[in-house]
Amino acid sequence: MPQGDKRHRKPFEYVIEGVWPRAVLDDHHGAQVAQEVSARLRRAIDACGWTIAELSRRSDVARFTITKVLDGVVWCDLLTIANLEKALGVDLWPGRNPDNPPR
């Protein structure tokens, strides 16, 4: 694949084997980060015992957007991540900090 902006493909389209978000991906760092954000988001929603509608209300992020992030259909923007993190009280972005490892 040529170098450059690879956002023309959705994050889940980088799956080599398995099912999003627990799938094996090719070596696309952005898709790997999107996968980890999706997995952390699902765990946080479940830990709070909230529905997607409840998270939407508390975060001011559309339900449709939350679903698309969970499904790996969109490249989540920073404002969306920030609003979701604030509402959930967790870090969704994996980062490189040892206190916040990707997995």
N, C-alpha and C positions, 0 to 999 in steps of 0.2 A: 504494500500500500504506500502511496506517495506520502512524504512528510507534509506537515502542515496541520491545519485545523481539522480534527477528526470528529467534530461535533455534528457532522451530518448524519452520523449513526447514533442511535440511542444507546445509553449505557448497557442495557440488557443485550444488545446486539453483539457485544464482545464476549458473550458466553461461548466457551468451547465445549463444555460438558456440564450437565446438570441443569438445575432450575434456579433462577434468580430468587433471592440474593445469595444462596448458598452454593452457587455454581463456581466452576473453575473458569477464569477469564483469560484472555490472551494478555500479553504484556502491555496493556494500555493503562498507565497510571491513573488517569482521570476516571476511567470506568471502575478501577479498583477502589478509588475513593468513593465514588457514587455508590458502589456496592456496600461499602462499610457504613456509609451514612444511612442507607436504606435499612441495613440490618440493625444498627443502633436505634434508629427511629422506631422500628417495630418492637424491639425489646423495651424501649422506654414507654411506648404507648401501653403495652401489655402490663408493665410493672405498675403503671399508674391506674390501671383498670379503666381506662378511658376508651371511648369510641373515637373514631376519626372525626365525627361531628363535634364531640366535646373538645378535642384538641384544636379543631378549626376555630371554635368559638373563643378559646383561651389564647390562641396564638395570632388570630386575625390572618391566618393563612387558609385559603380556600380548600374545602374538602377534596375537590378534584385535584388540586396541586399536591396535596399530601398523598393521595392515592397514586398519583403519577410518580412521585419520588419513591414510594414503597415498591412500586412495580418496575423501577429502573427505566421509565419511559422518558424522563426529562433530566437535563443537567441542572441540578438544583442551584439557585443563585444564593449569594451570601446573605441577603436580607431574609430570605425564606429560612435558611439555616439558623440565623440569629434569632428570629422570632420563635421558631420551634424550640431551640435550646432554652430560651428564656421561659417559655411556657412549661416545658418539661423539667427544667432544672438539671439538665444533663448536657454533656458535650456530645455532639453528634459528629463533628469533624474529627477524623482520626488523628491528624497532626503527626508530628515526629517527636513530641515531648515524651520522655520516658514515663511520665505520669499518665499519659494518654496514648498508649500504644494502639496501633491499628487492629490488632487481634490478640 
